Amino acid sequence: MEAFLAKFLPVCEPLLAGNELAYVTEAVSTGWISSAGKYVKAFEEAFAQYCGVKHGIAVSNGTVALHLALVALGVGKGDEVIIPDFTMMASALAVCYTGAMPVFVDADTETWNISPAAVAAKITPRTKVVMPVHIFGNPCDMAALESICADKNIILLEDAAEAHGASFGGKRAGGLSRIAGFSFFANKNVTTGEGGMVVTDDDDLAQACRYYKNLCFPLDAPRTYLHADIGFNYRMSNIHAAIGLAQTERADDLKQQRQAHGLLYRERLAEIQGVCLQQDQPGGENVFWMNGLAVTPEYGRSRDELVAYLKEQAIDTRLFFNGMHRQPALEKYGCDCRGAYPVSDMLADNGFYLPSGSGLSNDDIHRVCDVVAAFRR
């Protein structure tokens, strides 16, 4: 009965407490609901400025943001793109869309990000891009990755889908590589519901992204409806951009809330034997998109038992990603799924994340941690 009466804690819900409704209402009331409205450009400019770069190109989701960035870089059949094994499937799919081959690298045991040492071991003459993912908002060791890529004349492309406002060495995610892709899915620190953005300082790459995202219509000439290249309909609507602009206006506040929650989770969960936590990347600023843990044998219960118990207590969770080397679709595509990925496997088999939305209260977090602590055997 107690669990039935308990407040349900979703794993992550958006916090829409700024100008979102006002901007969307203005877009709807004026009829500007397509990609031609004023909020698209305003959002692109505001978010690019937030990342510390010159250009933002708004698109319909984070997966296509990565695909568009890869297309702008000229990635195609015969190329290899190194990605983390421990990541969301979208990272690999964006590479597959180009005809290139994703190559997997195991995670670091502490930060759970791509291991730079393992990256160096996977480079071949076909490697064109290294695409690190800032897992759960924890920035990668970009200095080590940049050094590896510079030595081999390889392009560094950030998958910053989970890292709005994160930084490394004093520079924000999105400005740590030649080009980057973000997601604005509903659970992200900055959201548009569905949406994404490519950000870059490179004028030519920005122009290429704008060209390819809109069916390859000419950028500076009248539309004759003759298309010189194969393009994509990756446009973002004015309504989504209106939400994104309002979110960007409060991006630092949203980040600080997630960070405060992350530190409280870390403080409480560190007290519980058998709980393994992600560690911050030295030199980086973690924005705690998600607060995850991996259950070790010392906990006395399995991951799945704990997840089921949390559900009984009206606390929502999500399992960690399955490694890319385990994905049937990628094996079918032709990826090399052989080899050992022990860290990725450990996280996939034992990890999950807890409620992490920006609107959580401290009491909510204490309640979650109390349940995790009480269930330990």
N, C-alpha and C positions, 0 to 999 in steps of 0.2 A: 504493500500500500504506500509506503514511504517513497519508493522509486516512482510510482504512478503519479504522486502529487508533486514530485520534484520538478523544478523548472528545467525544461529541455535546453541543453546547450549544444547548438549546432557546431559542426567542426569549423565552419568559417562563414560568416555572413557579412555583406558589405555594410559600411557605415556611411550613410548618405545624409550628412548633417550640415551641408553648406548650401551652395547656390544651385545644386543639381535640379531641383524642381522648378526653380525660377527660369533657368536657362532652357530646360526642356519645354516648358510651357511657352516660352517665347518662340522657340523653333517651331512648335506645333501650331501656335496661333497665327504665325506669319506664313505657314505653308512650306517653310524651308526644312524639309525632312530628308532630302537626299544628300548626296555627297557635295553638293554645290553651296551649302550654307556657310555662313561666316564662322561658325564654331569650329569647323574642321581646321582652317588655317590658324585660328587663335589657339586651339589646343596643340597643334603641331609646334608652334612657336614657343608656347609656354613650357611644354614638356622638354623640348630640346634645350631650352635655357636652363631648366631644372637639372638636366644631365650635364650641362656645361659644354654643349656642342652647338654647331651652327644649324643643323638641319634635322627636322623631324618629318617623317612621311607616315601618315596615319593609314592603317589598313584594317581589315575586317577581323583578324585574330592574330595571336602570337605565332602560330605555326606558319602562316603565310608571310609574316614578317621575316622569319628566318629564311624561308624559301626565296623571297624577294631579294634579300641581302645576298644570298648565294648566287642567284641569277645575275645580279648586278656585278658580282665579282667574276663572272664568267665560268663558274663551276659547272661541269657537265660530265658526260660519259667518259670514263677512263680516269677521272680524278678520284682521289680519296680524301675524305674529311674525317679527321679524328674527333671523336666525341666521347663523353663519359659513358661507361657502361651503366652506371647508376644515374638515370635521368628519366624524365617523362618521355614516352614514345614519340611525342611530337618532334623532339630534337632529331631523331633518326629519320622520321618520315620526311622532314623538310629536305634532308640530303637526298633521299630516294627520289623525291619529285624531280630533281635535276638530272637524274640518271647516274649520278656519282655514287661511290660506295662508302657507307659509314664504316669506320674502323673504331673498335671499342677499347677503352682504357679503364682499368679498375680505379676505384675510389681510394683516397687517402684514408687511413684508419682513424684519424682524429677529426679532420674537417669534413669528411664525407664528399669532398669535391674531387675533381679529376686530379690524379697524381702526376705532377710534372715529370718526375723521373720515369714513370711508365709511358708518358707521352713520347719522350725522346726515343724509347725503345721501339715504338710502333711506326716511326717515320720511315717512309720508303720514297723512291723517286717519284711516285705518283701523288704523294701528299701535297695538296694545294692549300688546305685550310685546317687550322685547329680551332675547334668551336667549344670552349669551356662553358659550363653551366654553373652559375652561382647558386648552388643547391640550398634551398630553403631560405634564401636571402643572405647566405654567408659567402662573401666574395672569394674568388679563387686567388691563388698565388700568381697574380698577373705579371709580376716582375720575372719570375722564373719562366713562365710561359712565353713572355715577350722575348726573353733572351734566347730560348730554344728556337722560336720562329724566326727571329732576325738572323741567326746563324745559318739557317737553312733556306732563307728567302721564302718563308711560308706565311700566309696571311692569318692573322688572329681575328676571330669574329666572336663576340660575346653573345651567348644566349643568356640574356638578362631578364628572362621572363618572370623570375621570382625575386628580383633584387632592386626594386624601385627605391632609389635613395641610398643604397649601399655604396660604400667607397673602399678604395684600396690606395694606400699611399697618398691620401688627400684628394684623390680624384674620384668622381662618382661613376658608378656603373653606367655603361653607355658611352662613356668617354675614355674607357680603358683599352680600346682596340680601334682598329680602322673603321669598323662598322658594327652595329649591335642591333638585336631585336628584343622587343618587350612584348609581354602579354598584358591585357587589361581584363582578363576573365573576372567573374564576380568575386572570387576569393582573393584576388591580388591586393597588395597594399594600396595601389591606385587602380581603380576599376572604371570600365565603361559598360560593364555587363558582359559584352563580347567585344573584342577589339585588340589591336596591336599597333606597334609603331617600330619603324626602322629609324635609328638615329646615327648620324655620322658628321664628321667635320669635312669630309671629302666632297667637293662640289660635283665632281663627275659621277660619283656613286649615287649621290642624292638625285641627280637628274635622271640617271638610269632607273632608279627605283620609281620615281614619279612616272616615267614613261611606261615601264612594264606593268605597273599596278593598274593602269587605266586602259587596258586593251591595246596599248601601243598607239593611242591617238597621238598625233604630233603635239609637242608642248608649246611651240611658238609659231603655229601656222593654222590656217582655217581647216576645219574638218571636212575632208572630201570623202570620208568613209572608205578610203583605201589604206590598208594597213601593211607596213613594210616588215613587221616582225610579229611573232607569236607572243601575245601579251596575256594578261590575266585581269579578271575583274575582282580586285582586292580592295576596293574602295571602302572607306568608313562613312557611315551616315552622319548627318549633322546632329541627329538626336544623340547618338553615342558620343560624339565629340563634345556635345554640350555637357554631358555627365563628366567626361574626362577633364574638361577645362575646370569645372567646379572642384573635382577631386585634386587636380594639380595645385589649385589655389591653397589647398590644405594639406599638401603632400608631406610637409615636414611635421605637422601635427600628427598625422596618421602614422608616420614613421616612428615618432617618439612614443606613441601609444604602444605600438608593436614591440619596440625595444624594451619598454618598461615591463610589458607582459612577459617577454622572453627572459628577462633577468629574474623576475619573480619565479617563473617556472623552473629556471635553472637552479635557483637557490633552494627551492622546496624539493625538487626531484633528486638533487645531489645528495640529499639526506637518506635516500631509499636504496638499500643494497640490492644489486641486481638490475639496476637501471643504467644504461649507457647513453650518454648525451653527446650531441655534436659539439665540437670545440671550435672556437673562433679561429679564423685564419689570422696569424700574426701580421700586423700592418693593415688589417681590414676592419671595416665597420659593418657588423652584422645587423640586418634589419628584421630578422626573425619573421619571415613570411609565414613559416610554419614552425611549431614547436614539437619536435619529434623525439622519440626515444626508441632504443632497442632493448629488448628484454634479454637478460643473460641468465644462465642456469641458477645463479645465486638468488634470483627472485623467487624461485620455487614454484612458479606457474608459467605456463606458456604464453606467448604473445596472444594467441587466439582466445585463450581462456580469459585473459585480462580485457581484451576488446569486448568480449561477450558480457563480462561483468559490468564494464563501463556502460554498455548499452542498457543493461537492466537498471542502471542508476540514472538513465536519461542523459547520458553524456555521449555525444557523437564522436566518431573517430574515422580515420582513413588509413588504410594500409600503405606502406611505402611502395615505391615503384618496383616492379620486377626488372631485373637487369636486361639490357639489350641482347645479351648473348642467349637469353632464354626465350626470345620472342620468335614464335613460329613464322610470322610474316617476314621477319628480316632474314631468317634462314632460307625461306622460300625465294626471297629477293636475290640471294647469292652472297650475303654477308658471311664472313668467317666467324662462326660462333663457337669455335673450338677454344681450348685453353681454359685456364683457371682465373676466376674473378672472385676470390674469397671474401673481400670486403663487401662487394656488391651483393654477393649471395647472403652474407650474414645480415645485412640491412634488409634485404627483401624478405628473408625468412623470419626475422625477429622484430622488425621495426614498424612503427605506425606513428601518426601524429594526432595531437590532442586539439581541442577547440583553440583557435588562434585568431579569431576575428578582432578587429580594432576596437569594437564596442564592448569587449569583455570587461567585467569589473574584477578588482582584486579578490573579492569574495568568491567569484566564479572560479578563479584559478586555484584558490585555496581549497575549494570544494573538490575540484578534479584531483588535485594532488593528495588530498586526504583519502579519496577512494583508491587511488593507486597504492598508497602506503598501506591501507587497511587490508587490501586483498593479498598482499605478499604473505607467503607461507614460510 
